[in-house]
Amino acid sequence: MEETISLRDLFQLLRKRLWLIILVSIIAATVSGVISFFVLTPVYESKTQILVNQAKNDQQLYNTQTVQTNVQLINTYNDIITSPAILDKVIKDLKLDTSAQSLSGQIQVTSAKDSQVAQIVVQDTSAKRAAQIANTTASVFQKQVPKLMNVDNVKVLSKASIGENASPVKPQPLFNMAIAVVVGIMIGIGLSFLLEYLDNTLKTEQDIENILDLPVIGVVTNIKDVPKPSNVSRPDVAARVPQRGETYGS
């Protein structure tokens, strides 16, 4: 016998297990909030911009081909910036206790499409150190480019600075908690369906008709225990057994 579940049955199931869904969502949001606020270390971000532009003389014209060449060079420069040839000197200048490979994971070089401006983005647990790494990387790269590629077409457009109230870019507690609530709802719904699937008991006469395909001809209701009546004696009337020779009422 095939069982079909209607949309109405699904809503009834979710309504019956609504407490479970809410409980799981609250627990997930609480755990996410505690981890975001008290466990994860704040990470700060700092950016510096470099301009890739060919040096021109009086005979050289500024044309589209020159711009396109500079744009293509940015892709090559992206790899050079995160290479040990640059980062080893950055680590030496700033006296960082890290490796070039580890520092490379903190640096990201981005550029807009068909743009000669590239951004060096650095993330670190210290806002001051992030700005220092960004500025030093750009400075070292500018000095090393003529030696590596025999060109001098890189200029630092803007340096990284530290704001008065630097705020971390991650973690984002509210965003993490919102995601945790969504995940908690999904887990709660999944648990609701699982518990309903594992529950094979018959609770109502409707369950008997649906599962056993048998008509219900009678229902035995639950009768609560009826308290036994207690004999309350009047305190002012004392029961006395009549003595020999006495009659009631005398």
C-alpha positions in Angstrom: 0.0 0.0 0.0 1.4 3.3 -1.1 1.5 6.1 1.4 0.9 9.6 0.1 1.6 12.7 2.2 -0.3 15.8 1.3 0.8 19.4 1.8 -1.6 19.7 4.6 0.0 16.7 6.4 3.4 18.3 6.1 2.2 21.6 7.6 0.5 19.6 10.5 3.8 17.7 11.0 5.8 20.9 11.1 3.3 22.5 13.4 3.4 19.6 15.8 7.2 19.7 15.9 7.5 23.5 15.9 9.0 23.5 19.3 11.8 21.3 18.1 12.6 23.5 15.2 12.6 26.6 17.3 14.8 24.9 20.0 17.4 23.7 17.5 17.5 27.2 15.8 18.1 28.9 19.2 20.8 26.5 20.1 22.5 27.0 16.7 22.4 30.8 16.9 23.6 30.8 20.5 26.6 28.5 19.7 27.4 30.6 16.6 27.3 33.8 18.6 29.5 32.5 21.4 32.1 31.2 18.9 32.0 34.5 16.9 32.3 36.8 19.9 34.5 34.9 22.3 36.4 32.2 20.4 37.4 33.5 16.9 40.2 36.0 16.6 39.2 39.3 14.9 40.9 39.8 11.5 41.5 43.2 10.1 42.0 44.2 6.4 44.2 46.9 4.8 44.6 47.9 1.2 47.1 49.7 -0.9 46.9 50.5 -4.7 49.6 50.4 -7.3 49.5 51.8 -10.8 51.0 50.0 -13.7 51.9 52.5 -16.4 54.7 52.5 -19.1 57.1 55.3 -18.9 56.7 57.5 -21.9 59.0 59.9 -23.8 58.3 62.6 -26.3 58.2 60.1 -29.2 56.0 57.6 -27.5 52.3 58.0 -27.9 49.7 56.9 -25.4 47.6 54.5 -27.3 45.3 51.5 -26.7 48.0 49.0 -27.3 50.1 50.4 -24.6 47.2 50.3 -22.1 46.5 46.7 -23.1 50.1 45.7 -22.5 50.0 47.3 -19.0 46.8 45.4 -18.2 48.3 42.1 -19.2 51.4 42.8 -17.1 49.2 43.1 -14.0 48.4 39.4 -14.2 52.2 38.7 -14.2 52.7 41.2 -11.4 50.0 39.4 -9.3 52.2 36.3 -9.2 55.4 38.2 -8.5 53.9 40.1 -5.5 53.0 36.9 -3.7 56.3 35.1 -4.6 59.1 34.5 -2.1 61.3 37.0 -4.1 59.1 39.8 -2.7 57.7 38.4 0.5 61.1 37.2 1.9 62.2 40.9 1.8 59.0 42.0 3.4 59.4 39.6 6.2 63.0 40.7 6.7 62.1 44.4 6.7 59.2 44.0 9.2 61.0 41.3 11.2 57.9 39.0 10.9 57.9 35.6 12.6 56.4 33.8 9.6 57.2 32.2 6.3 56.7 33.5 2.7 54.2 30.8 2.1 52.2 31.7 5.2 52.3 35.4 4.4 51.2 34.7 0.9 48.0 33.3 2.3 47.3 36.7 3.9 47.8 38.7 0.7 45.4 39.0 -2.2 46.1 41.0 -5.3 43.0 42.2 -7.2 42.3 44.4 -10.2 39.3 45.5 -12.1 38.7 44.4 -15.6 40.8 46.4 -18.1 42.2 48.5 -15.3 45.8 49.5 -14.8 45.3 49.8 -11.0 45.9 46.8 -8.8 45.0 46.5 -5.2 47.1 44.7 -2.6 44.8 43.5 0.1 46.3 42.2 3.4 44.4 40.5 6.2 45.9 40.1 9.7 44.9 39.8 13.3 46.5 43.3 13.9 45.2 46.3 12.0 48.6 48.1 12.3 50.5 45.1 11.1 48.1 44.6 8.1 48.8 48.2 7.0 52.5 47.8 7.4 52.6 44.6 5.4 50.5 46.2 2.6 52.7 49.3 2.4 56.0 47.3 2.6 54.9 44.8 0.0 54.0 47.6 -2.4 57.3 49.4 -1.7 59.5 46.3 -2.1 57.7 45.3 -5.3 58.2 48.7 -6.8 61.9 48.5 -6.1 62.3 44.9 -7.3 60.4 45.1 -10.6 63.2 46.9 -12.5 65.6 44.1 -11.5 63.1 41.2 -12.2 61.6 42.4 -15.5 63.8 45.3 -16.6 61.0 47.7 -16.6 60.1 50.7 -14.4 56.4 51.1 -14.7 55.0 50.6 -11.2 54.0 53.5 -8.9 52.3 53.4 -5.5 49.0 55.2 -6.0 47.7 55.1 -2.4 49.1 53.8 0.8 47.3 51.8 3.4 46.3 53.7 6.5 44.8 52.8 9.9 41.5 54.4 10.8 40.7 55.6 14.3 38.1 53.0 14.8 39.3 50.1 12.8 36.7 47.3 12.7 37.5 43.7 11.8 36.3 42.3 8.5 35.7 38.9 10.1 34.2 37.2 12.0 30.8 38.9 11.4 28.8 37.7 14.4 25.4 38.8 13.2 25.9 37.3 9.7 27.2 34.0 11.3 24.2 33.9 13.6 21.8 34.4 10.7 23.4 31.6 8.9 23.2 29.4 12.0 19.5 30.1 12.4 18.9 29.0 8.8 20.9 25.9 9.3 19.2 25.3 12.6 15.8 25.5 10.9 16.9 23.0 8.3 18.2 20.6 10.9 15.0 21.0 13.0 12.8 20.2 10.0 15.0 17.2 9.2 14.8 15.9 12.7 11.0 16.4 12.7 10.6 14.2 9.6 13.0 11.6 11.1 11.1 11.4 14.4 7.8 11.1 12.5 9.3 8.4 10.3 10.5 6.4 13.3 7.3 6.8 15.2 5.1 3.8 14.3 2.6 4.1 17.1 -1.1 4.6 16.6 -2.4 7.6 18.4 -5.8 8.4 17.0 -8.6 6.5 15.3 -7.7 8.3 12.1 -4.3 6.6 12.2 -6.1 3.2 12.4 -8.2 3.9 9.4 -5.3 5.3 7.4 -2.7 2.6 8.3 -4.7 -0.5 8.9 -7.5 0.3 6.4 -10.1 -0.8 9.0 -13.2 1.1 10.0 -13.5 2.3 13.6 -16.6 1.0 15.3 -16.0 2.2 18.8 -13.7 4.3 20.9 -12.7 3.7 24.5 -12.1 7.0 26.2 -9.8 7.5 29.1 -11.8 7.7 32.3 -10.0 9.4 35.1 -10.1 7.9 38.6 -13.2 9.1 40.4 -12.3 9.9 44.0 -14.2 7.8 46.6 -16.7 9.8 48.7 -15.5 10.3 52.2 -17.8 10.1 55.2 -17.6 13.4 57.0 -18.7 13.1 60.6 -20.1 16.0 62.5 -17.8 17.0 65.2 -20.7 17.9 67.5 -22.4 14.6 67.4 -20.6 11.7 69.0 -21.5 8.2 68.2 -22.2 6.2 71.3 -23.1 2.6 71.7 -26.2 2.4 74.1 -25.5 0.6 77.4 -27.7 -2.1 78.8 -31.0 -0.8 79.9 -30.7 2.3 77.8 -32.5 3.2 74.7 -31.6 5.5 71.8 -32.5 9.1 72.5 -32.4 8.8 76.3 
